[in-house]
Amino acid sequence: MRISGRLVLVALAIAALVAGIGAGAALAWPDVPNPGPTSIVKDGWPWVSSSAVTGEEKADLVLTNGVVYTVDEDRTSAEAVAIRGDTIVFVGSSTDAADWIGDGTKVIDLAGRLVLPGLIDSHAHATSGVSDLYEVPLYGIGSVEEYQQTIADFIAARPGLVALQGGGWINSVFGEHGPTVAMLDAVCADIPAALYSEDYHSVWVNSKTLELAGVTAATADPEGGVIERDADGNPSGTLRESAVDLITDVIPAYTTEQLVEGLTYFQDFAHSLGLTTVYIPSLPSGDAAGLQALHDFDASGAMAIRFPTAMNVEPTDDVSIVDKIVAARTAEKGGLYEIVAAKIFMDGVLEGMTAYLEEPYDIRPDYRGELLWDPQAYNRMCAALDKAGIQIHVHSIGDASTRITLDGFAYARGQNGERDARNMITHLQLVNQADIPRFADLGVVAVPQPYWFVVDTYYTQAVEYVGRERADKQYPMKAFFDAGVTVASASDYPVSWPPDPMLAIEIGVTRTVPAGCEIYVDPDYDTALNPAECVTVEQMIESFTINGARAIFKENEIGSLEVGKKADLVVLSQNILEVDPGRIHETTALLTYFAGEEVYRAEGFIE
């Protein structure tokens, strides 16, 4: 939604790497009687007797002398972890870990560094990795002139370009009705151009694009969409929500090969941030290239990350879409890429004034936003999906939208009976406090983006659009934890760039822009956004680990460091449980392991 400043982040990461090596401290361990070679005792940490480990049972990898924060049920810490194949076989003290070491065991001395379970991003558009490779980046730019210069430079460097794509422009730079064709024609007139806003709910186009798409003053706003217009009724250059679909056929689609290239890039990027599972929340059922790219990447054996994926369900779909999702789920079952859910967009975004609100926008007193589904049709779709055992993942920004979303989940339960559905609602910018207990009652997972919990240009715009009282109540977090709701954090990449969980963890704790972190537009470094909603470091870690696993029904496989689980883990440059919360964003991944295999090592890191 708002993160950029890639060069600044790289500099911060290098500084954190240098500062963080060697951080941490050893722990004291309790006296536990030897229970036998295969027993596990819960007395502050999981424990397996080391005296009976045979040669055949020796570990392939042992990480020792660290702080292993397991995120198990008791939130215990250990010193060491041993891995055989793709599975954790021991968690406990460094002394006992020694007996898992054989002639062929790789041993890593952590020197007191912190180990966490592999991190889970519960909402990130990994297929958009191709955008980082082929599109003009417009993130973090604060003026029309800078946008134009960036676009002109991008085109000049690519003389054979047949269409311009990109993303990242900020609504507030252009005002209520968005950027215009004239602004874009000034630097890109001869080829079609489609440049997405930072939230990806609006697109900025030039005259060539409108011409090729046949969008004119006579073109009606599509249902659930807005064509911004000038005083004469002509399309002014910004298309919002479903109106974006009017121009999609004008821009050449990426090939399956390009999408696989983008997925490979994203996987490497994710590993460098300690991410080992990324939930892809939105893939159109008609996106044959995207679906094929994920399938091909998994089938190639090169995929070393889990990609649970949701397929879109549109307001125009009938219930036959359920059978299509079930068939896709069956076809991809058992791989690292799986179809696990249906994605529904219930409303738009606040900055585009398409979020659906209980009370009107201050800036338009007769307008409450755009509800993209008829509530009765949504209820019927929820019931059909639920009956088929399909999890439902809903985009909801406005308070009225979230209430209607919850109503649909309740309707499905009433029709089909209670089940462990773990439906999800993501974004949750404005939420009626009375609805928060309903999340817990219905077993709904809250999927917020903590990267957005700050006072910056988006806050300023929210004050203008909905007033200070509502703006100051944006993005509840602690209220969900207090109500017993499962909270699984996410980035919404590429809306948040970079999707660095350390940045999100800090902001979840402080709800302020990190000091010296110049990756927000017009940041307020001192003022917390809705500070009553600050949570603990432990809760933020939980939201990026075990809760992310619960959200996809994999809490018995991943999400914590326990014997028998998959060996996904990350070694960090500093102990975020102990450092000043305002320095957590400086933390970097030093090592990332996926299913027992090293998939990332920071340059210069030698254990």
C-alpha positions in Angstrom: 0.0 0.0 0.0 2.8 2.4 0.7 6.3 0.9 1.0 9.2 1.7 -1.3 12.7 3.2 -0.9 14.6 0.1 -2.0 18.1 1.6 -1.8 17.5 2.9 1.8 16.3 -0.5 2.9 19.4 -2.2 1.4 21.6 0.2 3.3 19.8 -0.5 6.5 20.0 -4.2 5.9 23.8 -4.1 5.5 24.2 -2.0 8.6 22.0 -4.5 10.5 24.0 -7.4 9.3 27.2 -6.0 10.5 25.7 -4.9 13.8 23.8 -8.1 14.4 26.4 -10.8 14.1 27.3 -12.2 17.5 24.1 -11.0 19.2 22.4 -13.2 21.7 23.1 -15.1 24.9 23.2 -18.7 26.1 20.4 -20.1 28.3 20.4 -22.2 31.5 18.6 -25.5 31.2 16.6 -27.4 33.8 17.5 -30.8 35.2 15.2 -33.3 33.4 15.4 -37.0 34.2 16.2 -39.3 31.2 12.9 -40.7 29.9 14.3 -43.0 27.3 15.4 -42.7 23.7 12.1 -41.8 22.0 10.2 -39.8 24.7 9.6 -36.1 24.6 9.2 -34.2 27.9 7.5 -30.8 28.1 9.4 -29.0 30.9 10.1 -25.7 29.3 11.4 -27.3 26.1 11.0 -30.4 24.0 13.6 -33.0 24.9 14.8 -36.3 23.4 17.3 -38.5 25.2 20.6 -38.2 23.4 22.3 -41.3 25.0 20.5 -43.7 22.7 21.0 -42.0 19.4 22.5 -44.6 17.0 24.7 -44.0 14.0 21.7 -44.4 11.7 19.8 -41.8 13.7 22.4 -39.1 13.6 21.3 -35.8 12.3 22.1 -34.3 8.9 22.2 -30.8 10.4 22.6 -29.5 14.0 22.3 -25.8 14.9 23.7 -25.3 18.3 24.5 -22.6 20.9 21.7 -20.3 19.9 18.3 -19.0 21.1 15.7 -21.2 19.5 12.4 -19.6 20.0 10.1 -22.5 19.2 6.7 -20.8 19.1 5.3 -24.0 20.4 2.2 -24.1 22.6 4.2 -23.0 25.7 6.3 -20.4 23.7 9.4 -22.1 25.0 13.0 -21.5 24.0 15.9 -23.9 23.5 19.5 -23.8 22.5 19.8 -26.3 19.7 17.8 -28.0 16.9 18.7 -31.1 15.0 17.4 -32.0 11.5 17.3 -35.3 9.6 16.1 -35.1 6.0 13.3 -32.5 5.9 12.2 -33.1 9.5 13.1 -31.7 13.0 14.3 -34.6 15.2 15.5 -32.8 18.2 14.9 -29.5 20.0 16.7 -28.9 23.3 20.0 -28.1 24.9 23.3 -27.8 23.2 24.8 -30.5 25.5 22.2 -33.0 24.4 22.4 -31.9 20.8 26.0 -33.1 20.7 24.9 -36.8 20.6 23.0 -36.2 17.4 26.3 -35.2 15.7 28.0 -37.9 13.6 30.7 -38.0 11.0 28.4 -36.7 8.3 26.5 -34.1 10.3 26.8 -30.4 9.4 27.1 -28.4 12.5 26.4 -24.6 12.7 27.5 -22.7 15.8 24.9 -20.0 16.2 27.0 -18.0 18.6 23.8 -16.9 20.5 21.8 -15.9 17.5 18.0 -16.1 17.4 16.3 -18.9 15.4 12.6 -18.6 14.5 10.4 -21.0 12.5 10.3 -20.2 8.8 8.2 -17.1 8.4 4.8 -17.1 6.8 3.3 -14.3 4.7 -0.5 -14.9 4.7 -1.4 -12.6 1.8 1.2 -11.8 -0.9 0.8 -11.8 -4.7 3.9 -13.9 -5.5 2.9 -14.1 -9.2 3.5 -10.3 -9.3 7.3 -11.0 -9.0 7.3 -10.6 -12.8 6.4 -7.0 -12.3 9.7 -6.3 -10.5 11.5 -7.7 -13.5 9.6 -6.0 -16.4 7.6 -3.0 -15.2 8.4 0.6 -14.3 8.4 1.0 -10.5 6.6 4.1 -9.3 6.7 3.5 -5.5 7.7 6.3 -3.1 7.4 9.2 -5.6 5.8 12.4 -4.3 5.1 14.6 -7.4 3.7 14.4 -10.9 7.0 15.6 -12.4 8.9 12.8 -10.7 6.5 10.2 -12.0 6.9 11.6 -15.5 10.6 11.6 -15.4 10.8 8.1 -14.0 8.5 6.9 -16.8 10.4 8.8 -19.5 13.7 7.3 -18.3 12.3 3.7 -18.3 11.0 4.1 -21.8 14.2 5.6 -23.1 16.2 2.6 -21.8 13.9 0.2 -23.7 13.6 1.4 -27.3 11.7 -1.7 -28.5 9.0 -1.4 -25.9 5.5 -2.1 -27.3 3.5 -1.4 -24.2 4.2 0.2 -20.8 3.3 -1.5 -17.6 4.0 -0.5 -14.0 2.7 0.2 -10.6 3.1 2.1 -7.3 1.7 5.6 -7.9 0.0 7.2 -4.8 -3.6 8.4 -5.0 -3.0 11.3 -2.7 -0.4 12.9 -5.1 -3.2 13.3 -7.7 -6.2 14.1 -5.6 -9.8 12.8 -5.5 -10.1 11.9 -9.2 -6.6 10.5 -9.9 -4.0 11.1 -12.6 -4.9 12.2 -16.1 -4.3 11.1 -19.7 -2.6 14.4 -20.4 0.0 13.8 -17.7 0.9 10.4 -19.2 0.6 11.4 -22.8 3.3 14.0 -22.1 5.9 11.2 -21.7 4.2 8.1 -23.3 1.9 8.8 -26.2 2.7 6.3 -28.9 2.3 3.0 -27.1 -0.5 1.8 -24.7 0.3 2.3 -21.0 -1.3 0.8 -17.9 0.1 1.9 -14.6 -1.4 0.6 -11.4 -1.9 2.5 -8.2 0.0 1.4 -5.1 -3.0 -0.5 -3.9 -3.6 -2.1 -7.3 -7.3 -1.1 -7.3 -6.9 1.7 -9.9 -5.1 2.1 -13.2 -3.7 5.2 -14.9 -3.9 5.1 -18.7 -2.9 7.2 -21.6 -5.0 8.2 -24.7 -3.6 5.3 -26.7 -4.9 2.8 -24.2 -8.4 4.4 -24.1 -8.4 4.5 -27.9 -7.5 0.8 -28.3 -9.9 -0.3 -25.6 -12.7 1.8 -27.1 -13.4 3.6 -23.8 -15.1 6.9 -24.5 -17.5 9.4 -23.0 -20.3 7.0 -24.0 -18.9 4.1 -22.1 -20.9 3.4 -18.9 -19.3 2.7 -15.6 -19.3 -1.1 -15.2 -21.0 -2.6 -12.2 -18.6 -2.2 -9.3 -16.3 0.1 -11.2 -15.6 3.8 -11.7 -14.4 5.6 -14.8 -13.1 9.0 -13.6 -14.2 11.7 -16.0 -13.4 15.3 -16.8 -16.0 18.1 -16.8 -17.3 17.1 -20.3 -17.8 13.5 -19.3 -14.7 12.1 -21.1 -12.6 9.5 -19.4 -9.9 11.5 -17.6 -7.3 8.8 -17.3 -8.0 6.8 -14.1 -10.1 3.6 -14.0 -11.0 2.1 -10.6 -12.1 -1.4 -9.4 -13.9 -3.4 -12.2 -13.4 -0.6 -14.7 -9.8 -1.7 -14.8 -11.0 -4.7 -16.8 -11.9 -2.5 -19.7 -8.3 -2.1 -20.7 -6.8 -5.5 -19.8 -6.9 -6.9 -23.4 -4.9 -3.9 -24.7 -1.8 -4.8 -22.8 0.0 -8.0 -23.9 -0.2 -10.7 -21.2 3.0 -12.2 -19.7 3.9 -15.6 -21.0 4.0 -18.7 -18.7 7.8 -18.6 -19.1 8.0 -15.0 -17.9 5.7 -15.8 -15.0 7.9 -18.7 -13.9 10.9 -16.3 -14.1 9.0 -13.9 -11.9 8.2 -16.7 -9.4 11.8 -17.8 -9.3 12.8 -14.2 -8.6 10.1 -13.9 -5.8 11.2 -17.1 -4.2 14.8 -15.9 -3.9 13.5 -12.6 -2.6 11.3 -14.3 0.0 14.1 -16.6 1.2 16.3 -13.6 1.8 13.6 -12.3 4.2 13.2 -15.6 6.0 9.9 -16.4 4.4 9.3 -20.1 3.6 5.5 -20.1 3.1 3.6 -17.4 1.1 -0.2 -17.5 0.7 -1.1 -16.3 -2.8 -4.6 -14.7 -2.2 -5.9 -14.0 -5.6 -5.6 -15.8 -8.9 -8.3 -15.4 -11.5 -9.8 -18.7 -12.5 -9.4 -17.7 -16.1 -5.7 -16.9 -15.7 -4.5 -19.9 -17.5 -0.9 -18.6 -17.7 -0.7 -17.9 -14.0 -2.1 -21.3 -13.0 0.2 -23.0 -15.4 3.2 -21.1 -14.2 2.6 -22.2 -10.6 2.0 -25.8 -11.7 5.2 -25.8 -13.9 7.4 -24.2 -11.3 6.3 -26.8 -8.7 6.6 -29.7 -11.2 10.1 -28.6 -12.2 11.4 -29.4 -8.7 12.8 -25.9 -8.4 10.1 -24.7 -6.0 11.5 -24.4 -2.5 8.7 -22.5 -0.9 5.0 -23.3 -0.1 2.5 -21.5 -2.2 -1.0 -22.2 -0.9 -3.2 -20.3 -3.4 -6.8 -18.9 -3.6 -8.8 -18.7 -6.9 -10.9 -15.6 -7.5 -14.7 -15.8 -7.4 -16.4 -12.8 -9.1 -19.8 -11.3 -8.5 -20.7 -12.4 -12.0 -19.9 -16.1 -11.3 -22.6 -18.6 -10.6 -22.2 -21.5 -8.2 -20.7 -23.7 -10.9 -17.4 -21.9 -10.1 -17.3 -24.1 -7.0 -16.9 -27.2 -9.0 -14.0 -25.6 -11.0 -12.2 -24.7 -7.7 -12.8 -28.2 -6.3 -11.3 -29.7 -9.5 -8.3 -27.4 -9.4 -7.8 -28.3 -5.7 -7.8 -32.0 -6.5 -5.5 -31.6 -9.4 -2.8 -29.7 -7.5 -3.2 -31.5 -4.1 -0.1 -32.6 -2.3 2.4 -30.3 -4.0 4.1 -27.2 -2.7 1.7 -25.2 -4.8 -1.9 -26.0 -3.8 -5.3 -24.5 -4.4 -6.7 -24.1 -0.9 -9.4 -21.3 -1.0 -11.7 -19.0 -2.9 -11.0 -15.3 -3.0 -13.7 -12.7 -2.9 -13.4 -8.9 -3.2 -16.2 -7.4 -1.1 -15.2 -3.7 -1.6 -12.5 -1.4 -2.9 -10.0 0.8 -1.0 -10.3 3.9 1.1 -7.8 6.0 -0.9 -9.9 5.3 -4.1 -13.1 6.0 -2.1 -14.4 2.6 -3.1 -14.2 1.0 0.4 -17.7 0.4 1.7 -18.5 2.3 4.9 -21.3 2.3 7.5 -21.3 6.1 7.4 -20.7 8.3 4.4 -17.3 9.7 3.4 -16.8 13.2 4.8 -15.6 14.4 1.4 -18.8 13.0 -0.2 -21.6 13.2 2.3 -24.1 11.2 0.1 -21.6 8.4 -0.7 -20.6 5.3 1.2 -18.3 3.6 -1.3 -18.7 0.6 -3.6 -20.1 -2.8 -2.4 -19.0 -5.2 -5.1 -21.4 -8.0 -4.2 -25.1 -8.1 -3.7 -25.3 -9.5 -0.1 -27.9 -12.2 -1.0 -25.8 -13.4 -3.9 -22.7 -13.4 -1.7 -24.5 -15.4 1.0 -25.5 -18.0 -1.5 -21.9 -18.2 -2.8 -20.5 -18.5 0.7 -22.9 -21.4 1.5 -22.0 -23.2 -1.8 -18.3 -22.8 -1.1 -18.6 -23.8 2.5 -20.7 -26.9 1.6 -17.8 -28.0 -0.7 -15.3 -27.5 2.1 -13.6 -24.6 0.4 -12.0 -21.9 2.6 -13.1 -18.4 1.8 -10.6 -15.4 1.8 -12.3 -12.0 1.6 -10.8 -8.6 0.8 -12.6 -6.1 3.1 -11.5 -2.5 3.9 -14.6 -0.8 5.1 -16.6 -1.4 8.3 -19.9 -2.1 6.4 -18.1 -4.4 4.1 -16.6 -6.5 6.9 -20.0 -6.8 8.6 -21.6 -8.1 5.4 -18.7 -10.5 5.0 -19.2 -11.9 8.5 -22.9 -12.1 7.8 -22.2 -14.4 4.8 -20.0 -16.7 6.9 -22.8 -16.9 9.5 -25.3 -17.6 6.8 -23.1 -20.5 5.5 -22.8 -21.9 9.0 -26.6 -21.7 9.4 -27.2 -23.5 6.1 -24.5 -26.2 6.4 -23.8 -26.6 10.1 -20.7 -25.6 12.1 -17.3 -26.7 10.8 -13.7 -25.7 11.2 -13.8 -23.4 8.1 -11.1 -20.9 9.1 -12.4 -18.4 6.6 -10.2 -15.3 6.4 -10.8 -11.5 6.1 -7.9 -9.4 5.0 -6.9 -5.7 5.3 -9.5 -4.7 7.9 -8.8 -0.9 7.8 -12.0 0.2 9.5 -13.8 -2.3 11.7 -16.8 -1.8 14.0 -15.7 -2.9 17.4 -18.9 -4.9 17.9 -17.9 -7.1 15.0 -14.6 -8.2 16.5 -16.0 -10.9 18.8 -17.8 -12.3 15.8 -14.5 -13.2 14.3 -13.8 -15.5 17.3 -17.4 -16.9 17.4 -17.2 -17.8 13.7 -13.6 -19.0 13.8 -12.5 -16.3 11.2 -8.9 -15.6 10.8 -7.9 -11.9 10.7 -5.2 -11.1 8.1 -3.9 -7.6 8.6 -1.0 -5.8 6.9 1.0 -4.3 9.8 3.2 -2.4 7.3 0.3 0.1 7.0 -0.1 0.9 10.7 1.7 4.2 10.5 1.0 7.9 10.2 2.1 9.0 6.7 0.4 10.4 3.5 -2.2 7.7 3.6 -3.3 8.7 7.1 -3.5 12.4 6.0 -5.7 11.3 3.1 -7.9 9.2 5.4 -8.4 12.3 7.7 -9.5 14.2 4.6 -11.8 11.4 3.3 -13.4 10.1 6.5 -12.5 12.5 9.3 -9.9 12.3 12.1 -12.1 10.2 14.4 -12.3 7.3 12.0 -8.8 7.8 10.7 -7.5 7.5 14.3 -9.2 4.1 14.7 -7.7 2.5 11.6 -6.3 -1.0 11.6 -7.2 -2.7 14.9 -4.8 -5.5 16.0 -4.6 -5.9 19.8 -8.4 -6.0 19.9 -8.3 -9.2 17.7 -5.7 -10.8 19.9 -7.6 -9.9 23.1 -10.8 -11.4 21.6 -9.0 -14.7 21.0 -9.0 -14.3 17.2 -6.3 -16.0 15.1 -4.3 -13.2 13.6 -2.0 -14.0 10.6 0.0 -11.1 9.3 0.8 -10.4 5.7 2.4 -7.9 3.3 0.0 -7.8 0.3 3.2 -7.7 -1.9 3.7 -5.9 -4.2 1.4 -3.3 -2.4 4.0 -3.4 0.4 7.5 -3.3 -0.9 9.6 -4.9 0.4 7.6 -7.6 2.1 10.0 -7.7 5.1 8.4 -9.3 8.2 11.0 -7.6 10.5 9.6 -4.2 9.4 6.1 -5.4 10.0 6.9 -6.8 13.4 8.4 -3.5 14.6 5.4 -1.5 13.3 3.0 -4.0 14.9 4.7 -3.3 18.3 5.2 0.5 17.9 2.7 1.6 15.2 5.1 4.3 14.2 7.4 4.8 11.2 10.8 3.3 12.2 13.3 6.1 13.0 15.5 6.9 10.0 13.6 4.5 7.8 12.8 6.7 4.8 10.6 4.3 2.9 7.3 6.0 3.5 5.9 9.1 1.9 5.6 12.1 4.3 6.3 9.9 7.4 5.6 11.0 10.9 8.4 9.3 12.9 7.0 10.2 16.3 3.2 9.7 16.3 1.7 6.3 16.7 -1.3 5.3 14.7 -4.0 4.1 17.1 -1.5 3.3 19.8 -4.1 1.4 21.9 -3.7 -1.4 19.3 0.0 -2.0 19.9 0.9 -5.6 20.5 3.9 -7.5 21.8 6.9 -8.8 19.8 5.8 -12.3 20.8 2.4 -11.8 19.3 3.8 -10.4 16.1 6.1 -13.4 15.8 3.1 -15.7 16.4 1.2 -13.8 13.6 4.1 -14.6 11.1 4.6 -18.2 12.2 2.1 -20.5 13.9 -0.9 -18.4 13.2 0.0 -18.3 9.5 0.2 -22.1 9.6 -3.2 -22.4 11.3 -4.7 -20.2 8.6 -3.9 -22.9 6.1 -4.6 -25.9 8.3 -0.9 -26.8 8.5 -0.2 -26.1 12.2 0.8 -29.8 12.6 3.5 -29.5 9.9 5.0 -26.0 10.0 4.8 -22.8 12.0 6.8 -23.9 15.1 10.1 -25.6 15.8 9.0 -29.0 17.2 10.0 -32.6 16.8 8.3 -34.1 13.8 7.6 -30.9 12.0 9.1 -29.7 8.7 12.5 -28.1 9.1 11.7 -24.6 8.0 13.6 -22.0 10.0 15.4 -18.7 9.8 18.5 -17.4 11.7 18.4 -13.7 12.4 21.1 -11.1 12.8 19.9 -10.0 16.2 17.5 -11.2 18.9 14.3 -9.3 18.3 12.9 -10.5 21.6 15.6 -8.5 23.4 16.6 -5.5 21.3 14.9 -2.1 21.5 11.7 -2.5 19.5 12.6 0.5 17.4 15.6 -1.4 16.0 13.8 -4.6 14.9 13.5 -3.3 11.3 17.4 -3.4 11.2 17.3 -7.2 11.6 18.2 -9.3 8.6 18.0 -13.0 7.8 21.4 -14.7 7.9 20.3 -18.2 7.0 17.0 -19.6 5.8 16.2 -23.3 5.7 13.3 -24.9 3.8 12.5 -28.5 4.5 16.0 -29.1 5.9 17.7 -27.5 2.9 19.7 -24.2 3.0 18.0 -21.9 0.6 19.5 -18.6 1.6 22.8 -17.4 3.2 23.6 -13.8 3.7 26.7 -12.6 1.9 29.6 -12.7 4.2 27.9 -14.8 6.8 30.2 -17.6 8.1 29.1 -19.6 11.1 
